[in-house]
């Protein structure tokens, strides 16, 4: 439009100049008219060309600026990695950054984000020789409002502190733990799965003894590290019922390390879980190691039971890991859904009296149990339906709703990145 306007003005100038030239010609004769009109017309033509030429770069510049703005805006909107989020398995994928801090000479250093995902240690490092290590697990989510959040990292910091004290390792300060979690998620925003995909960003903080130790004693140098990786459901099929079995082997010793998140507890369960999978079961249910009478937990999750009257029951024992998901579900059941909740010892012979059964933890949230095999005796839940029972469904949907920003969260549960 600017170019057309300028052309119009230029033609007006040309006409005016030609008119002046004609008037002069009347006074000075035909020859002088041609001489005067030609330069004037040339001048007007040059002015027109200059105007058109000048307006072209301006138009180009405007188009270029607009194009840059569009690219910038679309880049902000599409910050996620190109991954088939809906079909992610629960497996490790290398991301952009990890967090690391080293303990040496009695103190933790300032810590930093690193791009390298390799760790180089001496062959005699304490973590290799005496399994002096513990870990945590939590997740980051994209809410329905587009925010990236994580769920109750303060409780993970507390639980890791308990694990470190029991394994004679220095405690990584709680405030720094939370700050490190938020920092590493921020650095890996592109890897946080989008809302509605069913996938999440799994966060794995851990501590280990790293200096050489040959005699049985604690290390003197330690590494605190956080890796993150996008994951799909822990059990294949997501929230579909799984079949589990009662185990004859023990997960933890009485008065041992069953109530902390030590790597050695999980190492002890590896043989048994492989054997369970070979036999067609998704998990093992462990009983109390002293009498094999009361329920404890599975290799990677706490147990939830629902009575026929709708009461939530969870096994109680000194050697069960205090699951953050279980504690959150109990709060949701009591304070949000106004359910009756009971934490008590649960005998193995009570299993047939319950209407629903599920496993809960950070990785799975809630996985419904379709049946428990007790040495050939099969106990079926929720009428054998291929779906989660009604009470566990309400618990699952409510907790997930809180984590994904659909429902209001109790104070201090959600940390926004």
VOVO-917610 format. One record per residue (C-alpha): y, z, x. Coordinates in steps of 0.05 Angstrom, whole numbers, plus 5000, padded with zeros to 4 digits. Example, Ala and Ser with C-alpha at 12.3 -4.5 7.8 and 13.67 -1.06 7.14 Angstrom:
491051565246 497951435273 
***
This chain:
500050005000 504850175058 503549485088 505149105023 511549505013 513849345084 512248595074 516548595011 522448925048 521648425104 521947825056 528248105025 531348155095 529247425109 532447175044 538847555057 539247265127 538046555101 543546645048 548446865102 546446265144 547845785086 554846075074 556445995148 553845275146 558845105092 564445315138 561745055204 557744445182 550444235173 548544275247 550844985256 547045195192 540444965223 541945335288 543945975253 538445975201 532745845250 533846445296 535146885235 528646665202 524946755269 527847445276 525747625204 518647355217 518147765281 520448385244 515048255191 509548165243 511748795280 511649195215 504648955197 502149085268 505149785269 502049965202 494949755224 494150295278 496850815229 491650605178 486150605231 488351305254 488251575183 481251285171 478751575237 481552265221 478452245151 471752025180 471852595231 473253105175 467352835134 462652875194 464953585210 464053815137 457153505131 455053795198 456954485172 452854385109 446554115145 445754625200 438354745188 432954435232 429053845204 422554195189 417654155131 419554865110 415054875048 408754745090 410055215148 404155635171 404656335198 404956105271 409656135331 414955595339 419655635399 426955705378 433655685415 434756395439 431257055452 434457725468 432658135530 434658805560 431659135622 430759885634 431360075708 433660685747 433761105683 438060655639 438060025597 442559455621 447559105574 442458605548 443557865535 441257245498 436856785539 434456065530 428056145570 421956375531 417756505594 416657195625 414657275697 411257945716 406958205772 399458185759 399258945763 404759065710 403259675668 403059265604 397158875632 393359465662 394360005609 397159655547 403660045549 407159655495 409459705422 412659225374 416159135307 416458605254 422058435205 424957805173 431457425161 432557045097 437356545067 439756835000 441156424938 448656484955 447456165023 448156805064 443456965121 440957685116 435858155145 432358735111 432859465134 432859365210 435060095218 428060315195 424859855246 429260175300 426960865278 419560675277 420060345345 423360975372 417361385347 412460885379 416260905446 416261675448 408761705436 407361185490 412061515540 416960935540 424560995538 427660905468 432160305459 438360595423 438460485348 445460185344 443759695400 437159515367 440759325302 446258955341 440958565381 437258365317 443558105285 445657755349 439157375359 438857155286 446056905292 444156505354 438256195316 441656045249 438955335248 431855615247 432756065186 429055705130 433255485069 433255875004 427455694958 422955425013 418356035013 419156085088 422956615129 425156745200 420357265230 423557745280 419058065332 422258615376 417758925429 417959395489 413259385549 412259705617 413659175670 413159475739 406659505779 402260105763 395160195789 394160935775 393861155702 401061345689 407161065651 411460515681 418460655707 421459985688 421359675618 423359055580 425959045509 425658355480 426458005413 423457325395 424556975329 420456425296 420456095227 414056245188 410656085122 406156565082 401657035122 395556875080 393956155062 395456024989 401356504988 400856994930 393856784908 388557334907 384557454970 377657754980 376858335028 371158785051 370159525068 369259595143 364260015180 368560015243 374760445253 381860215264 384460855295 381861535318 383462185282 389962475311 390661825351 395761265350 394360985280 401261185255 405260805308 405860055319 402360025386 399459375410 392859715426 391659875352 391659135336 387458955396 382059415369 382059045303 381358335331 373758315337 373058575266 377958095235 374457495268 367857755241 370857835171 373457125172 366556865192 363557245133 368756935085 373557525078 381057515090 381558235114 377958905128 379459545092 378760135139 376660835118 378561495149 375261525218 372862245210 368762195145 369061465121 370761745052 378161585041 382060935044 386760815102 389560105109 387559405132 388459115201 395558885185 397759175119 398159795075 394259845009 397259864938 393260064877 395160054803 391660484751 389760224682 395760614655 400560244703 401560794755 402560584827 397960954877 398360894953 393361215002 396061785044 393561935114 396162165182 393361545215 396561015170 402560625196 408760795155 410060105127 417459945113 415259465058 410960005026 416660515029 421360004998 416459834943 415660574926 423260644919 423560014876 417860274832 421060954822 428460804819 428860084794 422659984751 422060724732 414560724745 410261324759 408361334833 403161754869 401961804944 395262154956 388462114988 384361584953 376861624955 372760994966 368761134903 375161104861 376260364876 372860114812 377560544769 383860144787 386359534749 390059194807 389859214882 394458904935 396258915009 403458995031 407258895095 413058515127 408957885138 405757845069 410558265026 404958334973 398257964975 394058094913 386858294925 382057924878 375858304900 373258834949 366258774976 363159454990 356759265027 354558774973 357659134914 363458724889 369459054855 373858554818 381258654800 385958374747 380058114706 378157624760 384357184745 386956734801 393757054801 397457694818 396858254766 402758414720 404859064753 404458814825 408158174802 413958594776 414258974842 413758334883 419157954844 423858554845 423358674920 423857934935 429857884888 433358434928 431758094994 434157414970 440557664938 438457544866 438558294850 443158844874 440359214934 440459964945 445960164994 444360005067 438259575054 441458885068 444958685133 448758035129 449157615192 
***
